Amino acid sequence: MKLALSLMCMVLASMPVGPAVAQARHSELKPIAFATLDSNKDGKLSRIEARADPGLYAAFDMLDLNHDGFLSPEEFQAWPRALKTKGTEIPNPATAPGGSAGAQHMPGPQS
């Protein structure tokens, strides 16, 4: 019995992964551009358009912060697989031109 189980495990482990499964795994890691999903090019994603990606569809309600039934480009950027675009990132004050974060709040030199 143990031999049969061991043989079955070895056979299953040595089987090639089907192309559909390999492609699904690969696409799970690939970032997606907003424009790719915006099929009617109206500048927002509907729930129907979000169905193109099961992960986005599952997260739609959480991402739709204003609950208008659409994802704006800004709301879409909060999705981990969203292809990040310039101008939609949250600025980091530590890297902003003109100074470092919090420096203006530090006490001056003691006299």
N, CA, C and O atoms as a GROMACS GRO file, in nm:
protein
  444
    1MET      N    1   0.082  -0.119   0.000
    1MET     CA    2   0.000   0.000   0.000
    1MET      C    3   0.087   0.126   0.000
    1MET      O    4   0.062   0.219  -0.076
    2LYS      N    5   0.191   0.128   0.087
    2LYS     CA    6   0.280   0.243   0.091
    2LYS      C    7   0.354   0.257  -0.041
    2LYS      O    8   0.377   0.369  -0.088
    3LEU      N    9   0.390   0.147  -0.102
    3LEU     CA   10   0.460   0.151  -0.230
    3LEU      C   11   0.370   0.210  -0.338
    3LEU      O   12   0.415   0.292  -0.419
    4ALA      N   13   0.245   0.170  -0.339
    4ALA     CA   14   0.150   0.221  -0.439
    4ALA      C   15   0.129   0.371  -0.420
    4ALA      O   16   0.124   0.446  -0.518
    5LEU      N   17   0.118   0.414  -0.296
    5LEU     CA   18   0.100   0.555  -0.267
    5LEU      C   19   0.223   0.636  -0.307
    5LEU      O   20   0.212   0.744  -0.364
    6SER      N   21   0.340   0.581  -0.278
    6SER     CA   22   0.465   0.648  -0.316
    6SER      C   23   0.477   0.659  -0.467
    6SER      O   24   0.517   0.764  -0.519
    7LEU      N   25   0.443   0.552  -0.538
    7LEU     CA   26   0.450   0.554  -0.684
    7LEU      C   27   0.351   0.656  -0.742
    7LEU      O   28   0.383   0.728  -0.837
    8MET      N   29   0.232   0.662  -0.685
    8MET     CA   30   0.132   0.755  -0.734
    8MET      C   31   0.180   0.900  -0.713
    8MET      O   32   0.161   0.985  -0.800
    9CYS      N   33   0.239   0.927  -0.599
    9CYS     CA   34   0.291   1.061  -0.571
    9CYS      C   35   0.402   1.098  -0.668
    9CYS      O   36   0.409   1.211  -0.716
   10MET      N   37   0.490   1.002  -0.698
   10MET     CA   38   0.600   1.028  -0.790
   10MET      C   39   0.546   1.054  -0.931
   10MET      O   40   0.596   1.142  -1.001
   11VAL      N   41   0.446   0.980  -0.972
   11VAL     CA   42   0.388   0.998  -1.105
   11VAL      C   43   0.322   1.135  -1.115
   11VAL      O   44   0.340   1.206  -1.213
   12LEU      N   45   0.245   1.171  -1.013
   12LEU     CA   46   0.178   1.300  -1.014
   12LEU      C   47   0.279   1.416  -1.012
   12LEU      O   48   0.259   1.517  -1.079
   13ALA      N   49   0.385   1.399  -0.936
   13ALA     CA   50   0.486   1.504  -0.927
   13ALA      C   51   0.563   1.521  -1.058
   13ALA      O   52   0.609   1.630  -1.089
   14SER      N   53   0.576   1.414  -1.134
   14SER     CA   54   0.653   1.422  -1.258
   14SER      C   55   0.568   1.464  -1.378
   14SER      O   56   0.622   1.486  -1.486
   15MET      N   57   0.437   1.475  -1.360
   15MET     CA   58   0.350   1.514  -1.471
   15MET      C   59   0.374   1.661  -1.505
   15MET      O   60   0.388   1.744  -1.416
   16PRO      N   61   0.380   1.693  -1.634
   16PRO     CA   62   0.397   1.834  -1.672
   16PRO      C   63   0.273   1.914  -1.637
   16PRO      O   64   0.160   1.865  -1.644
   17VAL      N   65   0.296   2.038  -1.601
   17VAL     CA   66   0.184   2.127  -1.572
   17VAL      C   67   0.126   2.172  -1.704
   17VAL      O   68   0.199   2.210  -1.795
   18GLY      N   69  -0.005   2.168  -1.714
   18GLY     CA   70  -0.071   2.208  -1.838
   18GLY      C   71  -0.046   2.353  -1.870
   18GLY      O   72  -0.026   2.434  -1.780
   19PRO      N   73  -0.047   2.389  -1.998
   19PRO     CA   74  -0.021   2.527  -2.038
   19PRO      C   75  -0.121   2.625  -1.978
   19PRO      O   76  -0.085   2.739  -1.946
   20ALA      N   77  -0.246   2.584  -1.963
   20ALA     CA   78  -0.347   2.674  -1.907
   20ALA      C   79  -0.314   2.708  -1.762
   20ALA      O   80  -0.329   2.823  -1.721
   21VAL      N   81  -0.270   2.609  -1.686
   21VAL     CA   82  -0.235   2.633  -1.546
   21VAL      C   83  -0.110   2.720  -1.538
   21VAL      O   84  -0.103   2.812  -1.457
   22ALA      N   85  -0.011   2.690  -1.621
   22ALA     CA   86   0.112   2.769  -1.620
   22ALA      C   87   0.083   2.912  -1.662
   22ALA      O   88   0.138   3.006  -1.605
   23GLN      N   89  -0.004   2.930  -1.760
   23GLN     CA   90  -0.038   3.064  -1.805
   23GLN      C   91  -0.115   3.139  -1.696
   23GLN      O   92  -0.092   3.258  -1.675
   24ALA      N   93  -0.205   3.071  -1.626
   24ALA     CA   94  -0.281   3.135  -1.519
   24ALA      C   95  -0.187   3.179  -1.407
   24ALA      O   96  -0.203   3.288  -1.353
   25ARG      N   97  -0.090   3.095  -1.373
   25ARG     CA   98   0.006   3.132  -1.269
   25ARG      C   99   0.088   3.252  -1.312
   25ARG      O  100   0.114   3.342  -1.232
   26HIS      N  101   0.128   3.254  -1.440
   26HIS     CA  102   0.209   3.365  -1.491
   26HIS      C  103   0.128   3.494  -1.491
   26HIS      O  104   0.180   3.599  -1.454
   27SER      N  105   0.002   3.487  -1.533
   27SER     CA  106  -0.078   3.608  -1.541
   27SER      C  107  -0.113   3.662  -1.403
   27SER      O  108  -0.143   3.780  -1.390
   28GLU      N  109  -0.111   3.578  -1.300
   28GLU     CA  110  -0.139   3.625  -1.165
   28GLU      C  111  -0.032   3.723  -1.118
   28GLU      O  112  -0.060   3.810  -1.035
   29LEU      N  113   0.086   3.710  -1.169
   29LEU     CA  114   0.196   3.794  -1.125
   29LEU      C  115   0.214   3.918  -1.212
   29LEU      O  116   0.282   4.012  -1.171
   30LYS      N  117   0.155   3.919  -1.328
   30LYS     CA  118   0.177   4.026  -1.425
   30LYS      C  119   0.088   4.146  -1.394
   30LYS      O  120  -0.034   4.131  -1.381
   31PRO      N  121   0.148   4.265  -1.381
   31PRO     CA  122   0.067   4.385  -1.360
   31PRO      C  123  -0.024   4.413  -1.480
   31PRO      O  124   0.010   4.380  -1.593
   32ILE      N  125  -0.138   4.473  -1.453
   32ILE     CA  126  -0.234   4.503  -1.559
   32ILE      C  127  -0.256   4.653  -1.565
   32ILE      O  128  -0.273   4.719  -1.462
   33ALA      N  129  -0.255   4.707  -1.686
   33ALA     CA  130  -0.277   4.850  -1.707
   33ALA      C  131  -0.427   4.881  -1.703
   33ALA      O  132  -0.509   4.801  -1.748
   34PHE      N  133  -0.460   4.996  -1.650
   34PHE     CA  134  -0.599   5.042  -1.643
   34PHE      C  135  -0.661   5.042  -1.782
   34PHE      O  136  -0.774   4.996  -1.800
   35ALA      N  137  -0.589   5.094  -1.881
   35ALA     CA  138  -0.640   5.106  -2.017
   35ALA      C  139  -0.673   4.969  -2.078
   35ALA      O  140  -0.762   4.959  -2.162
   36THR      N  141  -0.602   4.867  -2.037
   36THR     CA  142  -0.629   4.733  -2.087
   36THR      C  143  -0.768   4.685  -2.045
   36THR      O  144  -0.836   4.619  -2.122
   37LEU      N  145  -0.808   4.718  -1.924
   37LEU     CA  146  -0.937   4.674  -1.871
   37LEU      C  147  -1.052   4.767  -1.908
   37LEU      O  148  -1.167   4.725  -1.911
   38ASP      N  149  -1.021   4.893  -1.937
   38ASP     CA  150  -1.124   4.992  -1.970
   38ASP      C  151  -1.166   4.972  -2.116
   38ASP      O  152  -1.124   5.047  -2.204
   39SER      N  153  -1.249   4.872  -2.140
   39SER     CA  154  -1.282   4.833  -2.277
   39SER      C  155  -1.362   4.938  -2.353
   39SER      O  156  -1.348   4.947  -2.475
   40ASN      N  157  -1.445   5.017  -2.286
   40ASN     CA  158  -1.521   5.119  -2.357
   40ASN      C  159  -1.453   5.256  -2.354
   40ASN      O  160  -1.508   5.354  -2.404
   41LYS      N  161  -1.334   5.263  -2.294
   41LYS     CA  162  -1.249   5.384  -2.292
   41LYS      C  163  -1.321   5.507  -2.236
   41LYS      O  164  -1.305   5.618  -2.286
   42ASP      N  165  -1.402   5.485  -2.129
   42ASP     CA  166  -1.471   5.598  -2.068
   42ASP      C  167  -1.396   5.655  -1.947
   42ASP      O  168  -1.446   5.746  -1.880
   43GLY      N  169  -1.277   5.601  -1.919
   43GLY     CA  170  -1.195   5.653  -1.810
   43GLY      C  171  -1.230   5.598  -1.673
   43GLY      O  172  -1.181   5.648  -1.572
   44LYS      N  173  -1.314   5.497  -1.668
   44LYS     CA  174  -1.348   5.431  -1.541
   44LYS      C  175  -1.379   5.285  -1.570
   44LYS      O  176  -1.414   5.248  -1.682
   45LEU      N  177  -1.365   5.202  -1.466
   45LEU     CA  178  -1.390   5.060  -1.481
   45LEU      C  179  -1.522   5.024  -1.415
   45LEU      O  180  -1.543   5.052  -1.297
   46SER      N  181  -1.609   4.962  -1.491
   46SER     CA  182  -1.735   4.914  -1.436
   46SER      C  183  -1.712   4.775  -1.377
   46SER      O  184  -1.608   4.713  -1.399
   47ARG      N  185  -1.810   4.727  -1.304
   47ARG     CA  186  -1.803   4.592  -1.249
   47ARG      C  187  -1.795   4.490  -1.364
   47ARG      O  188  -1.727   4.388  -1.351
   48ILE      N  189  -1.862   4.517  -1.473
   48ILE     CA  190  -1.860   4.427  -1.590
   48ILE      C  191  -1.719   4.422  -1.648
   48ILE      O  192  -1.669   4.314  -1.681
   49GLU      N  193  -1.654   4.538  -1.661
   49GLU     CA  194  -1.517   4.540  -1.714
   49GLU      C  195  -1.421   4.471  -1.618
   49GLU      O  196  -1.324   4.409  -1.661
   50ALA      N  197  -1.448   4.481  -1.488
   50ALA     CA  198  -1.360   4.418  -1.389
   50ALA      C  199  -1.367   4.266  -1.396
   50ALA      O  200  -1.276   4.198  -1.349
   51ARG      N  201  -1.472   4.212  -1.455
   51ARG     CA  202  -1.483   4.066  -1.469
   51ARG      C  203  -1.372   4.008  -1.555
   51ARG      O  204  -1.348   3.887  -1.551
   52ALA      N  205  -1.304   4.090  -1.632
   52ALA     CA  206  -1.193   4.043  -1.716
   52ALA      C  207  -1.081   3.984  -1.632
   52ALA      O  208  -1.003   3.902  -1.681
   53ASP      N  209  -1.072   4.024  -1.506
   53ASP     CA  210  -0.973   3.968  -1.415
   53ASP      C  211  -1.042   3.926  -1.286
   53ASP      O  212  -1.094   4.012  -1.214
   54PRO      N  213  -1.045   3.795  -1.256
   54PRO     CA  214  -1.116   3.748  -1.136
   54PRO      C  215  -1.068   3.812  -1.006
   54PRO      O  216  -1.148   3.835  -0.915
   55GLY      N  217  -0.939   3.842  -0.997
   55GLY     CA  218  -0.887   3.905  -0.876
   55GLY      C  219  -0.939   4.047  -0.857
   55GLY      O  220  -0.972   4.087  -0.746
   56LEU      N  221  -0.946   4.123  -0.967
   56LEU     CA  222  -0.998   4.258  -0.960
   56LEU      C  223  -1.147   4.255  -0.930
   56LEU      O  224  -1.197   4.336  -0.851
   57TYR      N  225  -1.218   4.163  -0.992
   57TYR     CA  226  -1.362   4.152  -0.968
   57TYR      C  227  -1.390   4.121  -0.821
   57TYR      O  228  -1.484   4.176  -0.762
   58ALA      N  229  -1.309   4.034  -0.763
   58ALA     CA  230  -1.327   3.998  -0.621
   58ALA      C  231  -1.298   4.116  -0.529
   58ALA      O  232  -1.359   4.127  -0.422
   59ALA      N  233  -1.207   4.203  -0.568
   59ALA     CA  234  -1.168   4.316  -0.484
   59ALA      C  235  -1.243   4.445  -0.518
   59ALA      O  236  -1.220   4.548  -0.456
   60PHE      N  237  -1.334   4.439  -0.615
   60PHE     CA  238  -1.399   4.559  -0.667
   60PHE      C  239  -1.464   4.643  -0.557
   60PHE      O  240  -1.438   4.763  -0.550
   61ASP      N  241  -1.546   4.584  -0.473
   61ASP     CA  242  -1.617   4.660  -0.370
   61ASP      C  243  -1.521   4.726  -0.271
   61ASP      O  244  -1.546   4.838  -0.226
   62MET      N  245  -1.413   4.658  -0.239
   62MET     CA  246  -1.315   4.714  -0.147
   62MET      C  247  -1.242   4.834  -0.212
   62MET      O  248  -1.211   4.932  -0.144
   63LEU      N  249  -1.216   4.825  -0.341
   63LEU     CA  250  -1.143   4.931  -0.411
   63LEU      C  251  -1.230   5.052  -0.444
   63LEU      O  252  -1.181   5.164  -0.455
   64ASP      N  253  -1.360   5.029  -0.459
   64ASP     CA  254  -1.453   5.136  -0.496
   64ASP      C  255  -1.484   5.220  -0.372
   64ASP      O  256  -1.587   5.202  -0.307
   65LEU      N  257  -1.393   5.311  -0.340
   65LEU     CA  258  -1.401   5.386  -0.214
   65LEU      C  259  -1.522   5.478  -0.205
   65LEU      O  260  -1.578   5.495  -0.096
   66ASN      N  261  -1.566   5.536  -0.317
   66ASN     CA  262  -1.680   5.625  -0.311
   66ASN      C  263  -1.812   5.553  -0.342
   66ASN      O  264  -1.918   5.616  -0.347
   67HIS      N  265  -1.806   5.424  -0.361
   67HIS     CA  266  -1.924   5.337  -0.381
   67HIS      C  267  -2.014   5.386  -0.494
   67HIS      O  268  -2.137   5.384  -0.482
   68ASP      N  269  -1.952   5.431  -0.604
   68ASP     CA  270  -2.032   5.475  -0.718
   68ASP      C  271  -2.050   5.366  -0.823
   68ASP      O  272  -2.112   5.389  -0.927
   69GLY      N  273  -1.995   5.247  -0.796
   69GLY     CA  274  -2.010   5.137  -0.890
   69GLY      C  275  -1.905   5.135  -1.000
   69GLY      O  276  -1.912   5.054  -1.092
   70PHE      N  277  -1.807   5.224  -0.990
   70PHE     CA  278  -1.698   5.231  -1.088
   70PHE      C  279  -1.566   5.248  -1.015
   70PHE      O  280  -1.562   5.297  -0.903
   71LEU      N  281  -1.458   5.206  -1.082
   71LEU     CA  282  -1.324   5.231  -1.029
   71LEU      C  283  -1.262   5.341  -1.112
   71LEU      O  284  -1.249   5.328  -1.234
   72SER      N  285  -1.222   5.447  -1.047
   72SER     CA  286  -1.147   5.553  -1.114
   72SER      C  287  -1.003   5.505  -1.129
   72SER      O  288  -0.964   5.407  -1.066
   73PRO      N  289  -0.923   5.573  -1.211
   73PRO     CA  290  -0.782   5.534  -1.220
   73PRO      C  291  -0.712   5.538  -1.084
   73PRO      O  292  -0.626   5.455  -1.057
   74GLU      N  293  -0.748   5.634  -1.000
   74GLU     CA  294  -0.687   5.645  -0.867
   74GLU      C  295  -0.727   5.527  -0.778
   74GLU      O  296  -0.644   5.471  -0.708
   75GLU      N  297  -0.855   5.490  -0.781
   75GLU     CA  298  -0.900   5.375  -0.702
   75GLU      C  299  -0.835   5.247  -0.752
   75GLU      O  300  -0.797   5.160  -0.672
   76PHE      N  301  -0.822   5.235  -0.883
   76PHE     CA  302  -0.760   5.117  -0.943
   76PHE      C  303  -0.615   5.100  -0.897
   76PHE      O  304  -0.569   4.987  -0.879
   77GLN      N  305  -0.543   5.211  -0.878
   77GLN     CA  306  -0.402   5.204  -0.838
   77GLN      C  307  -0.383   5.138  -0.702
   77GLN      O  308  -0.273   5.091  -0.672
   78ALA      N  309  -0.486   5.133  -0.620
   78ALA     CA  310  -0.475   5.068  -0.489
   78ALA      C  311  -0.472   4.915  -0.501
   78ALA      O  312  -0.436   4.846  -0.406
   79TRP      N  313  -0.510   4.863  -0.617
   79TRP     CA  314  -0.509   4.719  -0.639
   79TRP      C  315  -0.364   4.675  -0.658
   79TRP      O  316  -0.291   4.733  -0.738
   80PRO      N  317  -0.320   4.572  -0.584
   80PRO     CA  318  -0.178   4.530  -0.590
   80PRO      C  319  -0.127   4.496  -0.730
   80PRO      O  320  -0.009   4.516  -0.759
   81ARG      N  321  -0.214   4.445  -0.819
   81ARG     CA  322  -0.167   4.408  -0.952
   81ARG      C  323  -0.181   4.520  -1.054
   81ARG      O  324  -0.152   4.499  -1.172
   82ALA      N  325  -0.224   4.636  -1.011
   82ALA     CA  326  -0.237   4.749  -1.103
   82ALA      C  327  -0.099   4.791  -1.152
   82ALA      O  328  -0.006   4.804  -1.073
   83LEU      N  329  -0.088   4.813  -1.282
   83LEU     CA  330   0.035   4.866  -1.336
   83LEU      C  331   0.044   5.011  -1.289
   83LEU      O  332  -0.040   5.094  -1.324
   84LYS      N  333   0.146   5.039  -1.211
   84LYS     CA  334   0.159   5.172  -1.153
   84LYS      C  335   0.196   5.272  -1.261
   84LYS      O  336   0.286   5.248  -1.342
   85THR      N  337   0.125   5.384  -1.261
   85THR     CA  338   0.149   5.486  -1.362
   85THR      C  339   0.193   5.615  -1.295
   85THR      O  340   0.161   5.640  -1.179
   86LYS      N  341   0.268   5.696  -1.368
   86LYS     CA  342   0.317   5.822  -1.313
   86LYS      C  343   0.201   5.913  -1.280
   86LYS      O  344   0.102   5.919  -1.353
   87GLY      N  345   0.215   5.985  -1.171
   87GLY     CA  346   0.113   6.081  -1.132
   87GLY      C  347   0.005   6.024  -1.044
   87GLY      O  348  -0.077   6.099  -0.990
   88THR      N  349   0.002   5.892  -1.027
   88THR     CA  350  -0.101   5.833  -0.943
   88THR      C  351  -0.043   5.776  -0.814
   88THR      O  352  -0.117   5.728  -0.728
   89GLU      N  353   0.090   5.780  -0.801
   89GLU     CA  354   0.149   5.730  -0.678
   89GLU      C  355   0.126   5.832  -0.566
   89GLU      O  356   0.114   5.951  -0.591
   90ILE      N  357   0.121   5.783  -0.445
   90ILE     CA  358   0.111   5.871  -0.330
   90ILE      C  359   0.250   5.928  -0.306
   90ILE      O  360   0.345   5.851  -0.290
   91PRO      N  361   0.264   6.062  -0.304
   91PRO     CA  362   0.398   6.119  -0.290
   91PRO      C  363   0.460   6.088  -0.154
   91PRO      O  364   0.391   6.086  -0.052
   92ASN      N  365   0.588   6.065  -0.155
   92ASN     CA  366   0.663   6.039  -0.033
   92ASN      C  367   0.731   6.168   0.007
   92ASN      O  368   0.821   6.214  -0.063
   93PRO      N  369   0.691   6.230   0.121
   93PRO     CA  370   0.750   6.358   0.158
   93PRO      C  371   0.901   6.352   0.180
   93PRO      O  372   0.969   6.454   0.166
   94ALA      N  373   0.954   6.236   0.212
   94ALA     CA  374   1.097   6.224   0.236
   94ALA      C  375   1.176   6.240   0.107
   94ALA      O  376   1.294   6.276   0.109
   95THR      N  377   1.111   6.212  -0.007
   95THR     CA  378   1.181   6.223  -0.134
   95THR      C  379   1.134   6.342  -0.215
   95THR      O  380   1.176   6.359  -0.329
   96ALA      N  381   1.046   6.424  -0.159
   96ALA     CA  382   0.995   6.541  -0.231
   96ALA      C  383   1.106   6.644  -0.247
   96ALA      O  384   1.192   6.657  -0.160
   97PRO      N  385   1.105   6.717  -0.359
   97PRO     CA  386   1.207   6.820  -0.377
   97PRO      C  387   1.192   6.928  -0.269
   97PRO      O  388   1.081   6.966  -0.232
   98GLY      N  389   1.303   6.975  -0.222
   98GLY     CA  390   1.298   7.085  -0.128
   98GLY      C  391   1.314   7.046   0.017
   98GLY      O  392   1.299   7.132   0.104
   99GLY      N  393   1.343   6.924   0.048
   99GLY     CA  394   1.366   6.894   0.188
   99GLY      C  395   1.330   6.754   0.227
   99GLY      O  396   1.286   6.672   0.145
  100SER      N  397   1.349   6.728   0.353
  100SER     CA  398   1.318   6.595   0.402
  100SER      C  399   1.196   6.603   0.491
  100SER      O  400   1.163   6.709   0.544
  101ALA      N  401   1.129   6.490   0.506
  101ALA     CA  402   1.006   6.485   0.584
  101ALA      C  403   1.033   6.519   0.729
  101ALA      O  404   1.122   6.462   0.792
  102GLY      N  405   0.957   6.610   0.780
  102GLY     CA  406   0.965   6.642   0.921
  102GLY      C  407   1.074   6.739   0.959
  102GLY      O  408   1.079   6.783   1.074
  103ALA      N  409   1.161   6.776   0.866
  103ALA     CA  410   1.273   6.864   0.902
  103ALA      C  411   1.223   7.000   0.948
  103ALA      O  412   1.284   7.062   1.035
  104GLN      N  413   1.113   7.046   0.889
  104GLN     CA  414   1.062   7.177   0.927
  104GLN      C  415   1.002   7.177   1.067
  104GLN      O  416   0.978   7.283   1.123
  105HIS      N  417   0.979   7.062   1.124
  105HIS     CA  418   0.921   7.053   1.257
  105HIS      C  419   1.025   7.026   1.366
  105HIS      O  420   0.991   7.015   1.484
  106MET      N  421   1.148   7.016   1.325
  106MET     CA  422   1.254   6.988   1.422
  106MET      C  423   1.292   7.118   1.493
  106MET      O  424   1.294   7.224   1.431
  107PRO      N  425   1.322   7.111   1.621
  107PRO     CA  426   1.362   7.233   1.691
  107PRO      C  427   1.495   7.285   1.636
  107PRO      O  428   1.581   7.208   1.594
  108GLY      N  429   1.509   7.414   1.640
  108GLY     CA  430   1.632   7.476   1.592
  108GLY      C  431   1.744   7.456   1.692
  108GLY      O  432   1.723   7.397   1.798
  109PRO      N  433   1.862   7.505   1.660
  109PRO     CA  434   1.977   7.489   1.751
  109PRO      C  435   1.951   7.562   1.882
  109PRO      O  436   1.894   7.671   1.884
  110GLN      N  437   1.993   7.502   1.987
  110GLN     CA  438   1.976   7.560   2.121
  110GLN      C  439   2.081   7.668   2.142
  110GLN      O  440   2.198   7.648   2.109
  111SER      N  441   2.042   7.783   2.198
  111SER     CA  442   2.141   7.888   2.224
  111SER      C  443   2.171   7.899   2.369
  111SER      O  444   2.252   7.982   2.409
   0.00000   0.00000   0.00000
